[in-house]
Amino acid sequence: MKAAFIDQLSLPVVAAPMFLISGPQLVIECCKNGIVGTFPALNQRTTDGFESWVIEIKEALAAFEAETGKKVAPFGVNLIVHQSNPRVETDLAICVKHKVPLIITSLGAVSQLVDAVHSYGGLVFHDIIKKRHAEKAAEAGVDGLILVSAGAGGHAGVTNPMSLVAEVRSFYNKTILLSGCISNGRDVASALQMGADLAYMGTRFINVEESNADDGYRQMIIDSNASDIVYTAAVSGVSANFLRPSLEAMGITEEMWGNSKKIDFGSELDAAKAEAKAWKTIWSAGQGVTSISNVLPVKDLVQQMKQEFLASIEALQQLAKRYR
């Protein structure tokens, strides 16, 4: 069974929750323009701060609906389900209290969490990079799987998107989202052609006016191409894709990219602060940078992608006529 909200979207897109980048303004503008907006709970330093963001988003979207009569897309929150995150239970309680429509889980798929979200009618999507992880998440009862394929930003996998979708679709009939190098409407159409139900886009939404990204970060994305993306565990101990110039600017040279241990950013910092410092100064992006050449308001980006999406589908329809 596929997520019912898909049919209500202006475009089959989820703007991925990005560490330090996604905040209320980005989420609100995405939802107002008919795509799913999301953010990581840990982008707020405390659970109280996290709750204030949830309230801000809910109130803004309710006001927009009352003012315009238009239905907004649902919003979502990313929870890191791991023993290293001491806030997961309290943050989940906030999500249940405010009936957050979509919960995106990372690292762990736990049936108790799924049951808690289902108790108020919410949905749980879980991100995976391997079939084995997908099978475990499916057993936990999640409503959707986010397939993070090779070339995606952040903690990407190494599997080709075509094979990853095929593997998961062979045993999973709920909602499938595809992540990795999706930067325009044509890419969204391609994701659906491969068998996904939704496109899961991160890097493209760094370069929107409503993101919290530094101007230098956005410009580096514009200036970069696929060969400037480095897949390394040297930053946080977990393999992820980063922009080569930002690694080099922090003195992380090519000889260090093969390191599997976290680089010491200062023994006075605890793990969470070290991680935040690393990701604030060393910028992550996916290979989809090659298609990004500007910074747009979310509204303009969604309109542009919708035109590209429809043009791509219409071109395929014409192509189908040729081969009938």
Secondary structure, DSSP 8 states (H G I E B T S, - for coil): ---GGGGG-SSSEEE---TTT--HHHHHHHHHTTSEEEEEGGGSSSHHHHHHHHHHHHHHHHHHHHHH------EEEEEE-STT-TTHHHHHHHHHHTT-SEEEEES---HHHHHHHHTTT-EEEEEESSHHHHHHHHHTT-SEEEEE-BT-SBS-B-S-HHHHHHHHHTT--SEEEEESS--SHHHHHHHHHHT-SEEEE-GGGTSBTTS---HHHHHHHHH--GGGEEEESTTTSS-EEEEHHHHHHTT--GGGTT--S---S-TTS-HHHHHHHHHHHS-B--GGGGG----B-HHHHHHHHHHHHHHHHHHHHHHHHHH-
